[in-house]
Every structure is written in structure tokens, then in C-alpha cells.
Amino acid sequence: MSKLVKDYIEVSDQGSLDALIERLVEVRDSLSNNGEVQVRMRGDDVFGRHLSISFMRPQTAAEAECDARYADAYRESRERELSQLQDELGFCSLPQRPARQLRIVA
């Protein structure tokens, strides 16, 4: 199963209602039916408003390669952070005992 990535399309240059409808139909036809598509109005009166379309799509091979390249570095940084927090809080981990087999007595 491939990982899904959230992606966005912004529609900001709206000339006429017909042009906007054509652009939205074009965007809808280009999207796959993998999940829920959300349309939101974003922006403000100063910088202008635009439509933001968000959807989930499968991760590309290049994105997967990039994730794999940095996964070990990210995991190591998280482990260092955890170690630093444990040192600050005086956390002492308990040694792992071998699991014993349970004896059921009736």
C-alpha cells in the first residue's frame, strides 16, 4: 500500500463565472477518486481571495525516495531528543526482564 500525501491546488485568477466553472471542472476531472476533496475560500480583502482545493494523492517515487533518505536521520534526532528529556527529568529506564511463561492453576 502506498502512502497518501495531502496536496493543494489554488484557483486565484477568476475572470468570469464561466471561466471559473471550466477551471473547476478541469481540476475535478484531473483528480482521482482516492478520497475526499475539500474546497475552501481563503484569503482576505487586502491580499485577495482564492479557492483552495485539498485532496489526498498517492506518494510519488521521488517523494518516497526522499522520505527514505531522511527517515534514519529523523529517527536518530527523535531518539536524541528523548534521551535529553529523560536526562533532564531524571528518568531511569528499567532493565528488560525475560518474559516468563505463565502457569495456570485451576
Secondary structure, 3 states (H helix, E strand, C coil): CCCEEEEEEEECCCCCHHHHHHHHHHHHHHCCCCCCCEEEEEEECCCEEEEEEEEEEECCHHHHHHHHHHHHHHHHHHHHHHHHHHHHHCCCCCCCCCCCCCCCCC
